[in-house]
Amino acid sequence: MEVNVALRRVYHNHMLDYIRKEQVEIAPSEEGTVDKFYLPHPAVKKEKQGETKWGIVFDGSFHGDHLPSLNNALDMGPNLLPEILATLLRFRLYPLGILGAIGQAILQLSLNRRERDLTRIFWYRVIKDEYRNYDITRQIITYRFTRLPFGLTCSPFILSATVRELADMYKAEFPTEAALVENSTFRLTSPWARKMTIV
C-alpha cells in the first residue's frame, strides 16, 4: 500500500510538472492524423544506499507483436561527444574546471508540430482553476509532447547536435567558449538509465 501511494505521488508530480511547463499538450482529435504512436510510461524505481527514488520513463522501444517500435523507425545518429579520455586529459591542463548542468536538457528542445503525434501518451485530464491550482480528474485523455522526450533513441544525438549548432552560431562572438563546447564537454546519461527496475 505504501508503494502505491509513493508511486501515485510520483506520477502526479511528474505529470503535473510536464503540464505546468507546457512540455505536453492535449492532443487534437484523431481525425486527419495519419502518423501517431502512443508511448507507454512505466514507473521505474532506483535504489541507492537504502533509499528508493521513483521516476517515469517514456518507452520509445515498446512494440506490439510483429510491429516495430518508435525507436525502430528513428535513426540514432552519430555520437558527437568527444572521447572521454581526451576530455579528462584536457580537464587536467588547467588549474580550474567548470562543471554545469542543464536541467531537463532534452526537454528544452521543441518538437516539430508535425511530429508531436508520434509522442502521444494517455493520462488523466487536469483542470486548472482561477487560482492556478491543478485538479486531476478521473477522465483519461490523450496528451502529446511539445518537447523532445527522453527515451527516444535519437534524443541524445539531437541534444548534442543542438549544443554544437549553438556553439557554431556564436563562435565569432565567443570563440573560446565555442571551442570548449565543441571539444571539451561531456554529457552524462540520465541516472534512470542505469540500475532501474520497471514496476
Phi and psi in degrees as GROMACS dihedral restraints (atoms count N, CA, C in turn):
[ dihedral_restraints ]
;  ai    aj    ak    al  type     phi  dphi    fc
    3     4     5     6     1   -63.1    20    10
    4     5     6     7     1   -38.2    20    10
    6     7     8     9     1   -63.4    20    10
    7     8     9    10     1   -43.6    20    10
    9    10    11    12     1   -62.1    20    10
   10    11    12    13     1   -39.5    20    10
   12    13    14    15     1   -65.3    20    10
   13    14    15    16     1   -44.4    20    10
   15    16    17    18     1   -63.5    20    10
   16    17    18    19     1   -42.0    20    10
   18    19    20    21     1   -64.5    20    10
   19    20    21    22     1   -44.2    20    10
   21    22    23    24     1   -61.2    20    10
   22    23    24    25     1   -41.8    20    10
   24    25    26    27     1   -62.9    20    10
   25    26    27    28     1   -42.9    20    10
   27    28    29    30     1   -62.0    20    10
   28    29    30    31     1   -48.6    20    10
   30    31    32    33     1   -58.3    20    10
   31    32    33    34     1   -49.5    20    10
   33    34    35    36     1   -61.1    20    10
   34    35    36    37     1   -45.5    20    10
   36    37    38    39     1   -64.8    20    10
   37    38    39    40     1   -45.6    20    10
   39    40    41    42     1   -65.3    20    10
   40    41    42    43     1   -47.1    20    10
   42    43    44    45     1   -68.4    20    10
   43    44    45    46     1   -38.2    20    10
   45    46    47    48     1   -63.6    20    10
   46    47    48    49     1   -34.9    20    10
   48    49    50    51     1   -63.7    20    10
   49    50    51    52     1   -43.7    20    10
   51    52    53    54     1   -60.6    20    10
   52    53    54    55     1   -41.0    20    10
   54    55    56    57     1   -71.2    20    10
   55    56    57    58     1   -45.3    20    10
   57    58    59    60     1   -59.6    20    10
   58    59    60    61     1   -41.3    20    10
   60    61    62    63     1   -83.9    20    10
   61    62    63    64     1     3.1    20    10
   63    64    65    66     1    56.6    20    10
   64    65    66    67     1    35.0    20    10
   66    67    68    69     1   -83.1    20    10
   67    68    69    70     1   -16.4    20    10
   69    70    71    72     1  -129.9    20    10
   70    71    72    73     1   157.6    20    10
   72    73    74    75     1  -139.7    20    10
   73    74    75    76     1   162.1    20    10
   75    76    77    78     1   -68.2    20    10
   76    77    78    79     1   128.9    20    10
   78    79    80    81     1   -73.3    20    10
   79    80    81    82     1   144.3    20    10
   81    82    83    84     1   -68.2    20    10
   82    83    84    85     1   172.6    20    10
   84    85    86    87     1   -61.3    20    10
   85    86    87    88     1   159.2    20    10
   87    88    89    90     1   -68.9    20    10
   88    89    90    91     1   -18.6    20    10
   90    91    92    93     1   -62.6    20    10
   91    92    93    94     1   130.2    20    10
   93    94    95    96     1    81.4    20    10
   94    95    96    97     1    -4.9    20    10
   96    97    98    99     1   -90.7    20    10
   97    98    99   100     1   114.9    20    10
   99   100   101   102     1   -89.2    20    10
  100   101   102   103     1   -58.5    20    10
  102   103   104   105     1   -94.9    20    10
  103   104   105   106     1   120.4    20    10
  105   106   107   108     1  -150.1    20    10
  106   107   108   109     1   151.0    20    10
  108   109   110   111     1  -145.3    20    10
  109   110   111   112     1   139.5    20    10
  111   112   113   114     1  -106.6    20    10
  112   113   114   115     1   119.7    20    10
  114   115   116   117     1   -87.9    20    10
  115   116   117   118     1   121.7    20    10
  117   118   119   120     1   -69.5    20    10
  118   119   120   121     1   150.8    20    10
  120   121   122   123     1  -135.5    20    10
  121   122   123   124     1    81.6    20    10
  123   124   125   126     1   -73.0    20    10
  124   125   126   127     1   153.7    20    10
  126   127   128   129     1   -79.2    20    10
  127   128   129   130     1   143.5    20    10
  129   130   131   132     1  -126.2    20    10
  130   131   132   133     1   148.6    20    10
  132   133   134   135     1  -125.0    20    10
  133   134   135   136     1   146.2    20    10
  135   136   137   138     1  -128.4    20    10
  136   137   138   139     1   127.7    20    10
  138   139   140   141     1  -108.3    20    10
  139   140   141   142     1   128.5    20    10
  141   142   143   144     1  -143.7    20    10
  142   143   144   145     1   122.2    20    10
  144   145   146   147     1    51.9    20    10
  145   146   147   148     1    44.8    20    10
  147   148   149   150     1    79.0    20    10
  148   149   150   151     1    -1.3    20    10
  150   151   152   153     1  -106.4    20    10
  151   152   153   154     1   136.6    20    10
  153   154   155   156     1  -105.4    20    10
  154   155   156   157     1   127.6    20    10
  156   157   158   159     1  -117.3    20    10
  157   158   159   160     1   141.7    20    10
  159   160   161   162     1  -109.3    20    10
  160   161   162   163     1   150.9    20    10
  162   163   164   165     1  -154.3    20    10
  163   164   165   166     1   175.1    20    10
  165   166   167   168     1  -120.6    20    10
  166   167   168   169     1   134.8    20    10
  168   169   170   171     1  -119.2    20    10
  169   170   171   172     1   128.2    20    10
  171   172   173   174     1   -90.4    20    10
  172   173   174   175     1   113.5    20    10
  174   175   176   177     1   -92.4    20    10
  175   176   177   178     1    92.0    20    10
  177   178   179   180     1   -72.9    20    10
  178   179   180   181     1    -8.8    20    10
  180   181   182   183     1   -92.5    20    10
  181   182   183   184     1    -4.4    20    10
  183   184   185   186     1   -67.4    20    10
  184   185   186   187     1   139.9    20    10
  186   187   188   189     1  -149.3    20    10
  187   188   189   190     1   153.9    20    10
  189   190   191   192     1   -84.3    20    10
  190   191   192   193     1   179.2    20    10
  192   193   194   195     1   -60.8    20    10
  193   194   195   196     1   124.0    20    10
  195   196   197   198     1    60.3    20    10
  196   197   198   199     1    23.4    20    10
  198   199   200   201     1  -122.4    20    10
  199   200   201   202     1   146.2    20    10
  201   202   203   204     1   -76.7    20    10
  202   203   204   205     1   155.5    20    10
  204   205   206   207     1   -85.7    20    10
  205   206   207   208     1   170.5    20    10
  207   208   209   210     1   -62.6    20    10
  208   209   210   211     1   -41.1    20    10
  210   211   212   213     1   -63.7    20    10
  211   212   213   214     1   -29.0    20    10
  213   214   215   216     1   -63.3    20    10
  214   215   216   217     1   -29.1    20    10
  216   217   218   219     1   -91.0    20    10
  217   218   219   220     1    -6.5    20    10
  219   220   221   222     1  -103.8    20    10
  220   221   222   223     1   146.4    20    10
  222   223   224   225     1   -87.8    20    10
  223   224   225   226     1   130.3    20    10
  225   226   227   228     1   -66.6    20    10
  226   227   228   229     1   -32.1    20    10
  228   229   230   231     1    80.5    20    10
  229   230   231   232     1   160.2    20    10
  231   232   233   234     1   -74.3    20    10
  232   233   234   235     1   159.5    20    10
  234   235   236   237     1   -78.8    20    10
  235   236   237   238     1   114.9    20    10
  237   238   239   240     1   -96.3    20    10
  238   239   240   241     1    -1.1    20    10
  240   241   242   243     1   -78.0    20    10
  241   242   243   244     1   142.4    20    10
  243   244   245   246     1   -68.0    20    10
  244   245   246   247     1   161.4    20    10
  246   247   248   249     1   -59.8    20    10
  247   248   249   250     1   135.1    20    10
  249   250   251   252     1   -65.2    20    10
  250   251   252   253     1   -35.5    20    10
  252   253   254   255     1   -63.6    20    10
  253   254   255   256     1   -44.1    20    10
  255   256   257   258     1   -62.9    20    10
  256   257   258   259     1   -39.5    20    10
  258   259   260   261     1   -63.5    20    10
  259   260   261   262     1   -43.9    20    10
  261   262   263   264     1   -64.9    20    10
  262   263   264   265     1   -39.4    20    10
  264   265   266   267     1   -65.5    20    10
  265   266   267   268     1   -42.8    20    10
  267   268   269   270     1   -64.5    20    10
  268   269   270   271     1   -34.0    20    10
  270   271   272   273     1   -59.9    20    10
  271   272   273   274     1   -32.3    20    10
  273   274   275   276     1   -84.6    20    10
  274   275   276   277     1    -4.7    20    10
  276   277   278   279     1   -75.6    20    10
  277   278   279   280     1   -18.9    20    10
  279   280   281   282     1  -120.7    20    10
  280   281   282   283     1   154.7    20    10
  282   283   284   285     1   -70.8    20    10
  283   284   285   286     1   -22.1    20    10
  285   286   287   288     1  -127.2    20    10
  286   287   288   289     1   146.9    20    10
  288   289   290   291     1  -126.4    20    10
  289   290   291   292     1   153.3    20    10
  291   292   293   294     1  -114.5    20    10
  292   293   294   295     1   128.2    20    10
  294   295   296   297     1  -115.2    20    10
  295   296   297   298     1   140.7    20    10
  297   298   299   300     1  -151.5    20    10
  298   299   300   301     1   167.0    20    10
  300   301   302   303     1  -143.7    20    10
  301   302   303   304     1   139.6    20    10
  303   304   305   306     1  -101.7    20    10
  304   305   306   307     1   115.3    20    10
  306   307   308   309     1   -62.2    20    10
  307   308   309   310     1   128.5    20    10
  309   310   311   312     1    47.7    20    10
  310   311   312   313     1    53.3    20    10
  312   313   314   315     1   -53.6    20    10
  313   314   315   316     1   -46.8    20    10
  315   316   317   318     1   -65.3    20    10
  316   317   318   319     1   -36.0    20    10
  318   319   320   321     1   -73.0    20    10
  319   320   321   322     1    -2.4    20    10
  321   322   323   324     1   -81.5    20    10
  322   323   324   325     1   -10.5    20    10
  324   325   326   327     1   -95.2    20    10
  325   326   327   328     1   124.3    20    10
  327   328   329   330     1   -72.0    20    10
  328   329   330   331     1   145.6    20    10
  330   331   332   333     1  -100.4    20    10
  331   332   333   334     1   132.6    20    10
  333   334   335   336     1   -56.2    20    10
  334   335   336   337     1   137.1    20    10
  336   337   338   339     1   -55.7    20    10
  337   338   339   340     1   -35.2    20    10
  339   340   341   342     1   -68.4    20    10
  340   341   342   343     1   -19.0    20    10
  342   343   344   345     1  -107.4    20    10
  343   344   345   346     1    -1.9    20    10
  345   346   347   348     1   -65.4    20    10
  346   347   348   349     1   -31.7    20    10
  348   349   350   351     1   -70.4    20    10
  349   350   351   352     1    -8.7    20    10
  351   352   353   354     1   -82.3    20    10
  352   353   354   355     1    -3.6    20    10
  354   355   356   357     1  -124.6    20    10
  355   356   357   358     1    43.3    20    10
  357   358   359   360     1   -76.6    20    10
  358   359   360   361     1   148.5    20    10
  360   361   362   363     1  -141.0    20    10
  361   362   363   364     1   154.9    20    10
  363   364   365   366     1   -99.4    20    10
  364   365   366   367     1   136.7    20    10
  366   367   368   369     1  -164.0    20    10
  367   368   369   370     1   176.0    20    10
  369   370   371   372     1   -72.7    20    10
  370   371   372   373     1   146.3    20    10
  372   373   374   375     1   -66.2    20    10
  373   374   375   376     1   137.0    20    10
  375   376   377   378     1  -115.2    20    10
  376   377   378   379     1   131.9    20    10
  378   379   380   381     1  -114.0    20    10
  379   380   381   382     1   131.8    20    10
  381   382   383   384     1  -102.5    20    10
  382   383   384   385     1   129.0    20    10
  384   385   386   387     1   -90.1    20    10
  385   386   387   388     1  -177.9    20    10
  387   388   389   390     1   -66.3    20    10
  388   389   390   391     1   -18.3    20    10
  390   391   392   393     1   -96.2    20    10
  391   392   393   394     1    11.7    20    10
  393   394   395   396     1    66.3    20    10
  394   395   396   397     1    25.7    20    10
  396   397   398   399     1   -90.4    20    10
  397   398   399   400     1   148.9    20    10
  399   400   401   402     1  -110.7    20    10
  400   401   402   403     1   132.7    20    10
  402   403   404   405     1  -118.9    20    10
  403   404   405   406     1   127.2    20    10
  405   406   407   408     1   -92.6    20    10
  406   407   408   409     1   120.5    20    10
  408   409   410   411     1   -88.7    20    10
  409   410   411   412     1  -179.1    20    10
  411   412   413   414     1   -96.4    20    10
  412   413   414   415     1    -0.8    20    10
  414   415   416   417     1   -81.2    20    10
  415   416   417   418     1   125.7    20    10
  417   418   419   420     1   -90.7    20    10
  418   419   420   421     1   127.2    20    10
  420   421   422   423     1  -130.5    20    10
  421   422   423   424     1   177.5    20    10
  423   424   425   426     1  -103.3    20    10
  424   425   426   427     1   128.5    20    10
  426   427   428   429     1  -111.0    20    10
  427   428   429   430     1   168.7    20    10
  429   430   431   432     1  -145.1    20    10
  430   431   432   433     1   152.7    20    10
  432   433   434   435     1   -74.2    20    10
  433   434   435   436     1   140.5    20    10
  435   436   437   438     1   -99.2    20    10
  436   437   438   439     1   -14.3    20    10
  438   439   440   441     1  -118.4    20    10
  439   440   441   442     1   162.3    20    10
  441   442   443   444     1   -70.1    20    10
  442   443   444   445     1   119.4    20    10
  444   445   446   447     1   -82.6    20    10
  445   446   447   448     1   149.9    20    10
  447   448   449   450     1   -73.2    20    10
  448   449   450   451     1   140.9    20    10
  450   451   452   453     1   117.5    20    10
  451   452   453   454     1    -9.1    20    10
  453   454   455   456     1   -92.4    20    10
  454   455   456   457     1   142.8    20    10
  456   457   458   459     1   -62.6    20    10
  457   458   459   460     1   -24.3    20    10
  459   460   461   462     1   -91.1    20    10
  460   461   462   463     1    -9.6    20    10
  462   463   464   465     1   -59.0    20    10
  463   464   465   466     1   -46.4    20    10
  465   466   467   468     1   -61.1    20    10
  466   467   468   469     1   -40.6    20    10
  468   469   470   471     1   -64.1    20    10
  469   470   471   472     1   -45.1    20    10
  471   472   473   474     1   -62.9    20    10
  472   473   474   475     1   -38.4    20    10
  474   475   476   477     1   -63.3    20    10
  475   476   477   478     1   -47.9    20    10
  477   478   479   480     1   -62.0    20    10
  478   479   480   481     1   -42.6    20    10
  480   481   482   483     1   -65.0    20    10
  481   482   483   484     1   -37.3    20    10
  483   484   485   486     1   -66.8    20    10
  484   485   486   487     1   -44.0    20    10
  486   487   488   489     1   -62.4    20    10
  487   488   489   490     1   -42.4    20    10
  489   490   491   492     1   -65.2    20    10
  490   491   492   493     1   -39.9    20    10
  492   493   494   495     1   -63.9    20    10
  493   494   495   496     1   -41.3    20    10
  495   496   497   498     1   -63.9    20    10
  496   497   498   499     1   -41.0    20    10
  498   499   500   501     1   -62.4    20    10
  499   500   501   502     1   -40.9    20    10
  501   502   503   504     1   -66.6    20    10
  502   503   504   505     1   -37.5    20    10
  504   505   506   507     1   -63.7    20    10
  505   506   507   508     1   -32.9    20    10
  507   508   509   510     1  -111.0    20    10
  508   509   510   511     1    16.3    20    10
  510   511   512   513     1   -69.6    20    10
  511   512   513   514     1   -26.4    20    10
  513   514   515   516     1   -68.2    20    10
  514   515   516   517     1   -36.7    20    10
  516   517   518   519     1   -83.3    20    10
  517   518   519   520     1   -35.4    20    10
  519   520   521   522     1  -131.4    20    10
  520   521   522   523     1    71.1    20    10
  522   523   524   525     1   -65.0    20    10
  523   524   525   526     1   -39.9    20    10
  525   526   527   528     1   -66.0    20    10
  526   527   528   529     1   -46.0    20    10
  528   529   530   531     1   -65.7    20    10
  529   530   531   532     1   -39.8    20    10
  531   532   533   534     1   -62.8    20    10
  532   533   534   535     1   -40.9    20    10
  534   535   536   537     1   -65.6    20    10
  535   536   537   538     1   -38.4    20    10
  537   538   539   540     1   -65.4    20    10
  538   539   540   541     1   -42.2    20    10
  540   541   542   543     1   -62.6    20    10
  541   542   543   544     1   -40.5    20    10
  543   544   545   546     1   -73.3    20    10
  544   545   546   547     1   -36.6    20    10
  546   547   548   549     1  -111.2    20    10
  547   548   549   550     1   -16.4    20    10
  549   550   551   552     1  -130.3    20    10
  550   551   552   553     1    25.3    20    10
  552   553   554   555     1  -112.0    20    10
  553   554   555   556     1   148.4    20    10
  555   556   557   558     1  -141.0    20    10
  556   557   558   559     1   130.6    20    10
  558   559   560   561     1   -99.9    20    10
  559   560   561   562     1   127.8    20    10
  561   562   563   564     1   -82.8    20    10
  562   563   564   565     1   150.1    20    10
  564   565   566   567     1   -76.9    20    10
  565   566   567   568     1   164.4    20    10
  567   568   569   570     1   -62.1    20    10
  568   569   570   571     1   142.9    20    10
  570   571   572   573     1   -62.6    20    10
  571   572   573   574     1   -20.5    20    10
  573   574   575   576     1   -77.0    20    10
  574   575   576   577     1   -13.8    20    10
  576   577   578   579     1   -78.1    20    10
  577   578   579   580     1   -10.7    20    10
  579   580   581   582     1  -121.2    20    10
  580   581   582   583     1   139.5    20    10
  582   583   584   585     1    48.6    20    10
  583   584   585   586     1    56.5    20    10
  585   586   587   588     1  -117.7    20    10
  586   587   588   589     1   153.1    20    10
  588   589   590   591     1  -120.1    20    10
  589   590   591   592     1   123.0    20    10
  591   592   593   594     1   -80.4    20    10
  592   593   594   595     1   133.5    20    10
